Structure formats: structure tokens, C-alpha cells
Amino acid sequence: MDEGYLKFVMVGHVDHGKSTLIGRLLYDTGSIPKEKVREIRHICDSLGKEMEFGYVMDHLEEERGQGITIETTQIFFKTKKRNYVIIDAPGHVELLKNMLTGASQAGAAILIVDASEGVREQTKRHAYILSMLGINQVIVAINKMDIINFERETFDSIKTELLNFLKNINITPSYIIPISAKEGDFIAIKSQKLPWYNGPTVLEALDSFVQKERPVNKPLRFAVQDVYNFDKRIVAGRVESGLLKKGQSITVLPSREQTKVKSIEEFLKTPEKAEPGKSIGLTTEDKLFIDRGNIIVNSSDSSFNITKSFRANIFWMDKTPYKLDTPILLRCATQEVMCRIESIIKIIDSSTLELLDNNTGIIKNREAADVIIKTDKEIMIDDFLEIPEIGRFVLGKEVTVAGGIVKGKTI
């Protein structure tokens, strides 16, 4: 088996079969404990239903009652080639913010479409977000082929419509696979019910993808979460990219004060280094004022951007429209700063790709916008395509109303 794992996000319109496909993937790879299978069978029997693989993911009582996936959930399985992490993202239109959060962590995606319903607006919105996030390893799974008697004509029609849309948002799907998640056709095994299709199964397609490179060789970004004063002062946070090493010269942003890492602290451990994804503590040789929201970088690094103005793509997800120059909270990693959208370059309808009037100074629900953001104080950001961990942000305080990515160079 290859080292590491591949994270992929499962997206698509509500009720098009994401949870069922995930349950089937887990079942077919032997990743569901026997007691869980018995539990699912018992639940389905009590509801007077056949075995439903969707209950593997929709395990909350609230979700079972509503029949929709509410949270963004991560779950693991493995093939002979490697380990996988599935990010199950909600399909319901009001839950786009959860989907955006989930998709931003993925190196690949499965976009699922119901063969009996075809391409829907939410299918297109989710595809647009995949494009916005730069995910280019995409499987389109046209599901519920059993409902349409595995007809090739319907499959080809949906395929043509979707390809025309995806072309306009610069997504070229790696595979378009006809499947039945419920029956298991072309998930792990090929099926005689689809003699006209000679491509791979979903698992074969996933195994052909390249794992997202871990950001070990990228510049150091350590997001400070808190500072604790015990017998020594420990700066707690997460290594977002690069390597943090004992003895390393570091710069604290935005103050630009410099010091060295005296020690790296883990529970009952004092490691010599910490890699991306690690939440650790560190102590410094000098007494500096370090606080939540600071970003620590390597002192030899000059690639960082500290700015009060930058260009971004945002996806507005609130029923209340945004009016130009309205103050709003921006959160990037552990940084929080008030900001305003200073100007709107263009607004796009995320499902039709129609260019909308941007002279009104208003961004409405489910619209995507290319904007210039002005912050009240300096913030440290990266181009999303270079260092995604510090290149994505959300807008809103108690409630997230928009997600965004830093686009191109800062101003």
C-alpha cells in the first residue's frame, strides 16, 4: 500500500445518493464493523425499509428524521493501494457553508448526479465551488442507473449537459461513471447490467488519482491559537505548512519580531520538529508578546504577505445580501479582523454562470463575486493556490455568511 492517504470530498444535490455511495464504498471495502451492519439492518427493519447504506453516514437521529446530511463528516477506508478519507459534504442548499469548509481540505472530488433527475442547480453550485477551490481530480458518478433501467441514452444526455457546464468553469472530469450505489454496480465491481460502459469502477478511478502533496516543503506557517503560562510560557497552535524545528529562527507576524524556537512541546514529549497538521506548543528563547491570531514564519522566508487590502473570490451564503462597504468580520486561520468589501469586480450566478450587474454594490445569496477586500488592520495571507491553509477565509461572526479564497497577489 502507498504511504499516506487521499482526501476526497463527496458533493452533489440533496437526495442524489451521496450517503448511499459512501456507505457502499465502506461496505464493499470491508470498512464497516459487523456490529454497525447489524445496527443499520435493525434500524431499516424497524422503519420497514430495505437495507440502506446511507445510514452509515446519516447516523444522527436528526439526520435520519430529515433525510439530509447536516454536518461535514470525515470517515476512513482503504483499498489495496492506499488509505482514503471521505469528506461527506451536505447537499442541501442552505448548508453550502459546510460544504465549502469540507471541500477546501480535499485533493479530489466525486460529484454525484441522480440519473432520474439529471443536473440540478445545486449540482452546478457544488461544481463551481470545486472549481473555485482548484480541485481538478474529479469523478462524476451518475447514480441510480437502476431506476432508469441502465439506459445509455439518458446517461449520454446527462453527460453532455454536465460536460458543457464544467467546460465553462475549467473542470475536465477525469471519469464519468454510471453507477447504482444501492445495488453496487460499478462501485467496487464491474456489472453486466452496463455492457456499453467499459471504463473503471469508482474504486479503480480513485486509485488512479495522485495524492495531494503534503505542504512539508512549503514555507512555514504556524497559526497561534493560544498562549499558556505554566512554569514556562507555551505558545500553542497548529503547523499549517512547512516544518517547525527546535533551534529554528522564527518571525512573529504581523509584529515582525524575531526569536528562536527553544523547544517543541507535546503531551509527555519534546520532539525536535513538527510537521503540517500537528497541533503543538512551543517555547521561545526571547520574551516576546505573542497572542492568538499571530502567524509564525521562518525568519529566512520573505514570501509572506502582510496587507490591509487584497483581491479575493467569495461565495455569499446568507439570505441577507451584502451591501458594499458594510463592516464584517474576516477569519483566516486563527486571525480575526474587521473588514469591508471595498469594490466588486464582477458577480456571477453560480448555477447559470451568468454575469450579473455589479453596479448595485450588492452581493446576494448564492452569488459568487470577485472583490477587493480592505481590512481595518494588517493581516497575513497567502495566495490560496500557493498555501491554501492561509489562503482561505470566512466572513461573519456568530454565523458564517460567506467563504472565500485569496486570489492572486495581494495589493
C-alpha positions in Angstrom: 0.0 0.0 0.0 1.2 3.5 -0.8 2.1 5.7 2.2 -0.3 8.4 3.3 -3.9 8.9 2.3 -6.0 10.7 -0.2 -8.8 13.1 1.0 -11.7 13.5 -1.4 -15.0 15.3 -1.0 -18.4 13.9 -2.0 -20.7 16.6 -3.4 -23.9 16.9 -5.2 -27.6 17.8 -5.0 -29.6 16.6 -1.9 -31.1 13.1 -2.4 -28.8 12.2 -5.3 -27.2 9.5 -3.2 -24.0 10.7 -1.6 -24.6 9.0 1.7 -25.6 5.7 0.0 -22.5 5.8 -2.2 -20.3 6.4 0.8 -22.0 3.6 2.7 -21.5 1.3 -0.3 -17.8 2.2 -0.6 -17.3 1.4 3.1 -19.3 -1.9 2.8 -17.5 -3.1 -0.3 -14.0 -2.4 1.2 -14.9 -4.2 4.4 -14.6 -1.0 6.4 -17.9 -1.3 8.3 -17.7 -3.2 11.6 -20.1 -6.2 11.7 -22.0 -4.7 14.7 -22.6 -1.5 12.7 -24.0 -3.5 9.8 -26.3 -5.3 12.2 -27.4 -1.9 13.7 -28.2 -0.5 10.3 -30.2 -3.6 9.3 -32.1 -3.3 12.6 -32.9 0.4 12.0 -34.0 -0.2 8.4 -36.2 -3.2 9.6 -37.8 -1.0 12.3 -38.6 1.6 9.6 -40.0 -1.0 7.2 -37.2 -0.3 4.7 -34.7 -2.4 2.8 -31.0 -2.2 3.7 -30.0 1.5 3.2 -26.2 2.2 3.1 -26.9 5.9 3.6 -27.5 5.2 7.3 -23.7 4.5 7.7 -23.2 8.3 7.4 -26.6 9.7 8.4 -26.2 8.2 11.9 -27.7 11.1 13.8 -31.4 10.8 14.8 -32.0 14.3 13.5 -30.5 13.4 10.1 -32.4 10.2 9.9 -35.7 12.1 10.5 -34.9 14.8 8.0 -33.2 12.6 5.4 -30.4 15.1 4.7 -26.8 15.2 5.6 -26.2 18.1 8.0 -22.6 18.1 9.2 -19.4 17.8 7.1 -18.1 14.4 8.3 -14.8 12.6 7.7 -14.6 8.9 7.5 -11.8 6.5 6.6 -11.5 3.4 4.4 -8.7 1.7 2.5 -8.0 -0.2 -0.7 -5.1 -2.4 -1.6 -3.4 0.7 -2.9 -3.8 3.3 -0.2 -5.9 4.9 2.6 -8.7 7.3 2.0 -10.5 10.0 3.9 -14.0 10.8 2.6 -15.3 14.3 3.4 -19.1 14.0 3.2 -20.4 17.4 2.4 -24.1 18.5 2.7 -26.1 18.8 -0.5 -29.0 20.9 0.9 -29.0 24.4 -0.5 -29.0 26.0 3.0 -25.9 24.1 4.0 -23.4 25.4 1.4 -21.1 26.8 4.1 -20.5 23.4 5.5 -19.8 22.0 2.0 -17.3 24.8 1.3 -15.4 24.0 4.5 -15.2 20.3 3.7 -14.2 20.7 0.0 -11.4 23.1 0.9 -9.5 20.2 2.5 -9.8 17.8 -0.4 -7.4 16.7 -3.1 -10.1 15.1 -5.2 -13.9 15.0 -5.5 -16.8 12.8 -6.5 -19.7 14.8 -8.0 -22.8 12.7 -7.9 -25.8 13.2 -10.1 -29.2 11.3 -10.0 -29.8 9.7 -13.4 -33.5 10.0 -12.9 -33.4 13.8 -12.1 -30.3 14.9 -14.0 -28.2 18.0 -13.5 -29.8 20.4 -10.9 -28.8 23.9 -9.8 -27.2 22.6 -6.7 -25.1 20.2 -8.8 -23.8 23.2 -10.7 -23.2 25.3 -7.5 -21.1 22.5 -6.0 -19.2 22.1 -9.2 -18.5 25.8 -9.2 -17.1 25.6 -5.6 -14.8 22.7 -6.7 -13.5 24.9 -9.5 -13.1 27.9 -7.2 -11.1 25.7 -4.8 -8.8 24.4 -7.6 -9.9 20.8 -7.3 -9.0 19.2 -10.7 -9.2 15.5 -9.9 -12.9 14.9 -10.3 -15.1 11.8 -10.8 -18.6 12.4 -12.0 -20.8 9.5 -10.7 -24.1 9.3 -12.5 -26.1 7.4 -9.8 -29.4 5.5 -9.7 -28.9 3.9 -13.1 -31.1 1.0 -11.8 -34.1 3.4 -11.7 -33.7 4.2 -15.5 -33.0 0.6 -16.3 -29.4 1.3 -17.1 -30.3 3.2 -20.3 -27.3 4.5 -22.2 -29.3 7.3 -23.9 -30.2 9.0 -20.6 -26.6 8.6 -19.3 -25.2 10.2 -22.5 -27.7 13.1 -22.3 -26.7 14.0 -18.7 -23.1 13.5 -19.5 -23.3 16.0 -22.4 -25.2 18.6 -20.4 -22.8 18.4 -17.5 -19.6 18.5 -19.7 -20.9 21.7 -21.3 -21.3 23.3 -17.9 -18.0 22.0 -16.5 -16.0 23.2 -19.5 -17.1 26.8 -18.7 -15.7 26.6 -15.2 -12.4 24.9 -16.3 -13.2 21.5 -14.9 -12.4 18.5 -17.0 -13.6 15.4 -15.1 -11.2 12.5 -15.0 -14.0 10.0 -15.3 -17.8 9.9 -15.8 -19.0 6.6 -14.4 -22.6 5.2 -14.5 -23.3 3.6 -11.1 -26.0 2.2 -8.8 -24.9 2.9 -5.3 -27.8 1.0 -3.9 -27.2 -2.2 -6.0 -23.4 -1.9 -6.1 -22.9 -1.6 -9.8 -19.5 -0.2 -10.8 -18.6 0.9 -7.2 -16.1 -1.9 -6.4 -17.0 -4.4 -9.1 -18.0 -4.2 -12.7 -21.5 -5.1 -13.7 -23.0 -7.0 -16.6 -26.0 -4.6 -16.4 -23.9 -1.9 -18.2 -22.3 -3.8 -21.2 -22.0 -0.5 -23.1 -19.6 1.0 -20.4 -16.0 -0.2 -20.4 -14.4 2.3 -18.0 -13.2 1.8 -14.4 -15.2 1.3 -11.2 -15.4 4.2 -8.7 -12.6 2.5 -6.6 -10.4 1.9 -9.6 -10.8 5.6 -10.6 -10.0 6.8 -7.1 -6.9 4.6 -7.0 -5.6 6.3 -10.2 -5.6 9.7 -8.6 -2.4 11.4 -7.2 -2.3 12.2 -3.5 -2.3 15.9 -2.6 1.2 16.8 -1.7 1.7 17.4 2.0 2.9 21.0 2.4 6.1 19.9 4.2 8.3 21.7 1.6 6.3 24.9 1.6 7.1 27.9 3.7 6.5 27.6 7.5 3.1 28.9 8.6 2.3 28.3 12.3 -1.1 29.7 13.4 -1.1 30.7 17.1 -4.2 29.5 18.9 -3.4 30.5 22.5 -0.6 31.2 25.0 -0.4 29.4 28.3 1.7 30.4 31.3 2.7 27.4 33.4 6.3 27.0 34.7 7.2 28.2 31.3 5.3 30.2 28.6 3.9 27.9 25.9 2.7 29.2 22.6 0.0 26.7 21.4 -1.0 26.4 17.7 -1.0 24.4 14.6 1.6 23.9 11.9 -0.4 24.7 8.7 2.5 24.3 6.3 6.3 23.8 6.3 8.4 22.4 9.2 8.9 23.8 12.6 12.2 22.8 14.2 13.8 23.2 17.6 16.5 26.0 17.3 14.9 27.5 14.2 14.9 31.3 13.7 11.3 32.5 13.5 9.5 35.7 12.9 6.2 36.6 14.5 3.7 38.3 12.3 2.4 41.0 12.0 4.8 42.5 14.5 7.9 41.1 12.6 9.7 40.4 15.9 12.3 37.6 15.7 13.4 34.9 18.1 14.4 31.2 18.1 12.4 28.1 19.0 13.7 26.9 22.3 11.6 23.8 22.5 8.6 22.0 20.9 6.1 20.7 23.4 3.7 17.8 23.1 2.0 15.8 25.8 4.7 13.8 27.6 7.0 14.5 24.6 9.6 17.1 23.5 10.1 16.4 19.7 12.7 18.0 17.6 10.3 19.0 14.9 6.6 19.3 13.9 5.1 18.7 10.5 2.0 20.1 8.9 -1.3 19.3 10.6 0.4 19.0 14.0 -1.1 20.9 16.9 1.8 21.6 19.3 3.2 24.0 21.8 6.5 25.8 21.5 8.7 28.0 23.8 10.9 30.8 22.5 14.3 31.9 23.6 13.2 35.5 24.0 10.2 37.0 25.8 8.0 38.4 23.0 4.4 39.4 23.0 2.8 36.6 21.1 -1.0 36.2 21.0 -3.8 34.3 19.3 -4.0 35.3 15.7 -0.3 35.7 15.2 1.3 33.7 12.3 4.8 32.4 12.9 7.1 32.1 9.8 10.7 31.1 9.2 13.0 34.2 9.6 14.7 33.5 6.3 11.3 33.5 4.5 10.3 36.6 2.5 7.4 35.1 0.7 4.7 36.1 3.2 2.2 38.9 2.6 1.1 41.3 5.3 -1.5 43.6 3.9 -4.7 45.6 4.5 -6.0 45.1 1.0 -6.3 42.1 -1.2 -8.3 40.5 -4.1 -10.5 37.5 -3.4 -13.2 35.2 -4.7 -16.1 34.9 -2.3 -19.3 32.8 -2.3 -22.1 34.6 -0.4 -24.3 32.2 1.6 -26.7 34.3 3.5 -30.3 35.4 2.8 -29.4 38.9 3.7 -27.5 40.5 0.8 -24.1 42.2 1.4 -24.0 45.9 0.7 -20.7 47.4 -0.4 -18.6 48.9 2.5 -20.6 47.2 5.2 -18.2 46.2 8.1 -17.9 42.4 8.6 -15.6 40.1 10.5 -13.0 38.2 8.5 -11.5 35.0 9.9 -8.4 33.4 8.4 -6.7 30.5 10.3 -6.8 32.0 13.9 -6.7 35.6 12.7 -9.8 37.7 13.1 -10.1 41.3 11.7 -12.9 43.6 10.7 -13.0 44.3 7.0 -15.2 45.8 4.2 -15.6 44.8 0.6 -14.2 47.9 -1.0 -15.1 47.1 -4.6 -16.8 44.5 -6.7 -15.0 43.5 -9.9 -17.7 41.0 -11.0 -20.6 39.0 -9.8 -21.6 35.6 -11.1 -24.7 33.5 -10.8 -23.1 30.2 -9.5 -25.6 27.9 -11.2 -26.0 29.7 -14.6 -22.6 31.3 -14.8 -24.4 34.5 -15.9 -22.5 37.7 -15.3 -24.7 39.9 -13.1 -24.9 43.6 -12.6 -22.2 44.7 -10.2 -23.0 48.4 -10.2 -25.7 47.9 -7.5 -23.0 47.3 -4.8 -25.0 44.3 -3.6 -24.0 40.6 -3.4 -27.0 38.3 -3.0 -27.4 34.7 -1.6 -25.6 32.0 -3.7 -23.8 34.5 -5.8 -20.0 34.4 -6.4 -18.1 37.6 -6.6 -14.6 38.7 -7.5 -13.8 41.5 -5.0 -11.3 43.8 -3.3 -11.3 43.4 0.5 -10.0 46.2 2.8 -9.1 45.2 6.4 -9.1 47.5 9.4 -5.6 46.3 10.4 -2.9 44.3 8.9 -3.5 40.6 8.2 -1.1 37.9 7.0 -2.4 36.0 4.0 -1.2 33.7 1.2 -2.4 33.1 -2.4 -4.8 30.1 -2.0 -3.2 28.2 -4.8 0.2 28.5 -3.1 -0.7 27.9 0.6 -4.4 27.0 0.9 -4.3 26.9 4.7 -3.7 30.6 5.0 -5.3 31.4 1.6 -8.9 30.6 2.6 -11.2 32.6 4.9 -14.8 33.0 6.1 -16.8 36.2 6.7 -19.2 36.6 9.6 -19.1 36.5 13.4 -21.6 34.1 15.1 -22.9 32.9 11.7 -20.7 32.3 8.7 -22.2 34.3 5.8 -19.5 33.8 3.1 -16.5 31.7 2.3 -13.6 32.9 0.2 -10.1 32.4 -1.2 -7.3 34.8 -1.7 -6.8 35.3 -5.4 -3.5 36.2 -6.9 -1.1 38.7 -5.5 -2.2 41.0 -2.7 -2.4 44.7 -3.4 
